[in-house]
Amino acid sequence: MKNQITKPRVLVLGATGQIGSLIVQKLREDENVELRVTSRKPDEVNRLKAEGLDAAYLDLDKPETFALALAGVDRVFLLTGYTVAMLTQSKVLIDSAKKAGVRHIVHLGIFGQWDCTDPHFVWHQLIESYIKTSGISWTNLHPNMFMENVLAFFAPKGGVFTTYWGSQRMGWVAGEDIASVAATVLSEGPERHHGMDYWMSTEVLDANEIAGILTEVTGQEIRGEVGSHEDFKAVFTSGSVAVENWYAEGAIEFTRQVSNGEMGYIGTVRNDTPFITGVPAMGFLEWAENNKAKLISLIIN
Ligand SMILES: NC(=O)c1ccc[n+]([C@@H]2O[C@H](COP(=O)([O-])OP(=O)(O)OC[C@H]3O[C@@H](n4cnc5c(N)ncnc54)[C@H](OP(=O)(O)O)[C@@H]3O)[C@@H](O)[C@H]2O)c1
């Protein structure tokens, strides 16, 4: 009888979201792994299946959906949404992964120092600690501020691009690079990446520098404005961004701590991306050029 070499099966959570969907695009072309994607919405599971993907129903709030999705899985990309529920969701998912024989968890976390106090950063750190105690091999990804937030939380309005952390500079990373790092780690597995923390903060910019790039790329005059964490509250209360209260409070605390210098490290470059992917990380100008149409439509609407 011929020996069959089985490829590791990778399970991607958050496959319908901004980072997860980019990872799926990369891993579906990867001949080194078998890919399984998940969604908590049966319609989305069917859509993904119709695209030819191995798709499983998994709702992080329903532990009874974990076993079937995890069956036969070797590596998990653990992504949770913008919610304090990530604590319970991740703890139970990690326990289930252990029972299912998963060998490697790649966690999407935050760009935080070990003793930081901002709540939503702390939640991610607790999850990382729990993964480490599980005995499963781990790799932690630490992206700084997603450039994609300029299309959402920090969308330019009325010719103004506003930051909410005073005049401090912020480190930015493109979702495309986070996905490339995650896909590479998931493909290469724990032999190369166990026990590694990868930091992704590609370029440090302030409100005026970003406004200058947006002006150059879109051809529309955009002015940079420096707001405070108090102004950031209005972004959530206006209803323009739908985020639960716990997370919103954490995000406001984040901007407060960046403004007053407690999180000064957030304005630093730590660019591990090319070490993993072998290609340079994307700067803000290139990201803006790639997203020119979306930016123009945001600015003119
Ligand atoms: N934005 C930043 O600057 C930044 C920086 C560092 C770290 N992060 C971290 O990045 C993560 C979010 O990544 P993202 O921006 O890609 O998120 P996203 O676009 O909001 O996508 C979240 C994904 O998770 C899925 N999901 C949500 N609740 C679920 C549940 N109960 N069960 C199963 N799946 C569920 C969503 O599915 P549906 O389509 O069904 O909703 C979606 O696919 C957060 O943990 C955040 O802390 C963000």
The ligand as a Gaussian input file, in Angstrom:
#p B3LYP/6-31G(d) Opt

LIG

0 1
 N       -8.875000      47.549000      13.898000
 C       -7.639000      47.578000      14.382000
 O       -6.909000      48.573000      14.208000
 C       -7.115000      46.401000      15.167000
 C       -5.789000      46.439000      15.590000
 C       -5.278000      45.334000      16.278000
 C       -6.094000      44.238000      16.522000
 N       -7.396000      44.236000      16.090000
 C       -8.207000      43.040000      16.366000
 O       -8.707000      42.515000      15.136000
 C       -9.867000      41.724000      15.428000
 C      -10.943000      42.000000      14.409000
 O      -10.470000      41.693000      13.118000
 P      -11.261000      42.213000      11.814000
 O      -11.117000      43.696000      11.724000
 O      -10.895000      41.380000      10.657000
 O      -12.770000      41.916000      12.246000
 P      -14.108000      42.067000      11.398000
 O      -13.847000      42.580000      10.021000
 O      -15.091000      42.793000      12.265000
 O      -14.559000      40.556000      11.265000
 C      -14.893000      39.782000      12.406000
 C      -15.108000      38.374000      11.935000
 O      -15.434000      37.554000      13.068000
 C      -16.675000      36.931000      12.824000
 N      -17.419000      36.772000      14.076000
 C      -17.888000      37.738000      14.880000
 N      -18.563000      37.196000      15.905000
 C      -18.529000      35.848000      15.716000
 C      -19.076000      34.752000      16.419000
 N      -19.817000      34.908000      17.522000
 N      -18.839000      33.516000      15.949000
 C      -18.118000      33.323000      14.812000
 N      -17.582000      34.325000      14.090000
 C      -17.797000      35.574000      14.547000
 C      -17.410000      37.856000      11.885000
 O      -18.424000      37.150000      11.247000
 P      -19.787000      37.856000      10.742000
 O      -19.494000      38.213000       9.319000
 O      -20.798000      36.793000      10.894000
 O      -20.027000      39.061000      11.633000
 C      -16.269000      38.256000      10.960000
 O      -15.986000      37.236000      10.020000
 C      -10.299000      42.089000      16.854000
 O       -9.979000      41.035000      17.731000
 C       -9.461000      43.324000      17.163000
 O       -9.207000      43.469000      18.550000
 C       -7.910000      45.280000      15.425000

